[in-house]
Amino acid sequence: WLAFADWGSALSPVFAAFDKGIPIHVWVDETRPRIQGALTAWELASHGVPHTVIADNAGGHLMRVGLVDVCITGADRVTSGGDACNKIGTYLKALAAKDNNVPFYVALPSSTIDWKIEDGMKIPIEERGADEVKYVEGLSEEDGKRRKVLVLPAASSAGNWGFDVTPRRLVTGLITERGTSQASVEALTALFPDKAP
């Protein structure tokens, strides 16, 4: 399994399978630059699910060598057509999954669906501060205090887009509180007739 997280999103299928006794191991992306994978790892550890935190760009390699059975990610916003906006790097995971015949699912609550937008290219993508890329923060092993360290040459600029959009053609299915749906207007409307316009 590859996860990029509580019962309401990408980890809910993982926890449900684990609780049923299905053997699971989750590859957790570190999710730079904010290292949000640390929260996912904490949630998995708290639930007892075996996992390994990996560098963001290791996912494609793991898929290529057959160590990933399915890829599940969350979403910050899903269009009525099934395009999924999520943390930066999700699109690359979907491309790698497609190339390696690994099913790619997006887990989301229906409140994430934006019924007013069908095309994911219309979702504005936030560009965050460059310092998140230029610096890393962590606890010093010497004194236990939080430290900020410059990891790029001081004169280098940095780009920091917070999200990307995975087009519906790369999404195997959308996992919602009402079941799994194809990533299409028709399928989402059929699953949520009370919410669709």
Number of C-alpha atoms within 10 A of each C-alpha: 17 25 23 28 20 13 12 14 21 25 22 16 15 22 20 12 13 17 13 9 9 11 10 14 17 23 24 25 24 22 21 18 19 13 14 16 22 17 15 24 24 14 17 22 12 9 13 12 18 14 19 13 17 16 13 21 14 13 22 19 13 17 23 15 9 12 14 21 14 16 24 27 24 26 23 15 21 32 27 25 24 31 29 33 26 22 20 20 20 23 19 17 25 25 18 20 24 17 13 17 14 20 17 22 23 27 23 23 19 18 12 18 23 16 17 11 16 18 17 21 15 10 19 11 15 11 11 13 13 14 15 16 18 19 14 17 14 11 11 11 8 6 7 9 9 10 11 11 10 13 10 14 8 8 6 7 11 13 13 17 16 17 21 21 26 26 21 20 14 22 24 21 21 30 24 19 12 10 9 17 20 19 26 20 17 16 17 24 17 13 18 13 11 8 13 16 9
